[in-house]
Structure formats: structure tokens, C-alpha cells
Amino acid sequence: FGASSAARQRLARVAAAVPTAKANSKTAAAAMVLEMRPQPSAAWQGQTLDIQLVVRNRSDQALTAVQLRNDLPDELAVVNVQIENQGQVKYSGARQNGPIITIDWPTVPARRG
């Protein structure tokens, strides 16, 4: 069975809602790893999906001024955000197709071991 053109476009916008992370230098940005872990791995319209975003530091130095930004399509709604390591969340006004969530951390610790 096939989906309508509008449904395919909505699905493409949802699939493209990949967050980006940045740090205060190119070296620091190269040391960062961003993982996206959805549970369950897929959901239908109206169902809840938990997405755990993990920012890791692969270097032996703490990173400063780390920011994660996610531009969400209007098909997704944010229900709850939990942040660790003194991160601060900011909800920006809706961009053209949905809300923008930005999380800032003063530091991301160096890797362990």
C-alpha cells in the first residue's frame, strides 16, 4: 500500500529532525559524540516515543559551552525534557515547521577511563 504525497512529506520532515551538537572550537566539536536512542524504535501518530539524546566527550579534556539544538517538525510535540549535568533547556518560538529546543551545558566532562 502507498502513502499520500503529503504523508510522505510529513514522514520526511520527522525523519530529518536530527539534533545537532556544537562546542566552542573545532577540536572540541571533533571530540563530541551525539547518540539518539528512541524507545520504541518507531511509533504511529498519536503514540508516545521516548528519545534519549546522549552527548559524550571522547577527549581527555572537559568541553565547555556545549550546545544541542533540535528543530522539530510540527508533527512532533515535546511532552517532557529531563537534562543531566547542569544543562539548561530553552524552547524557542516555533520556526516555520515546528518548535526549536536548545540545551546548553557549561561543561561536558572528559571521558572516563
Helices and strands as residue ranges (DSSP letters): H 5-15, E 20-22, H 26-31, E 32-39, E 50-57, E 63-71, E 88-95, E 98-108
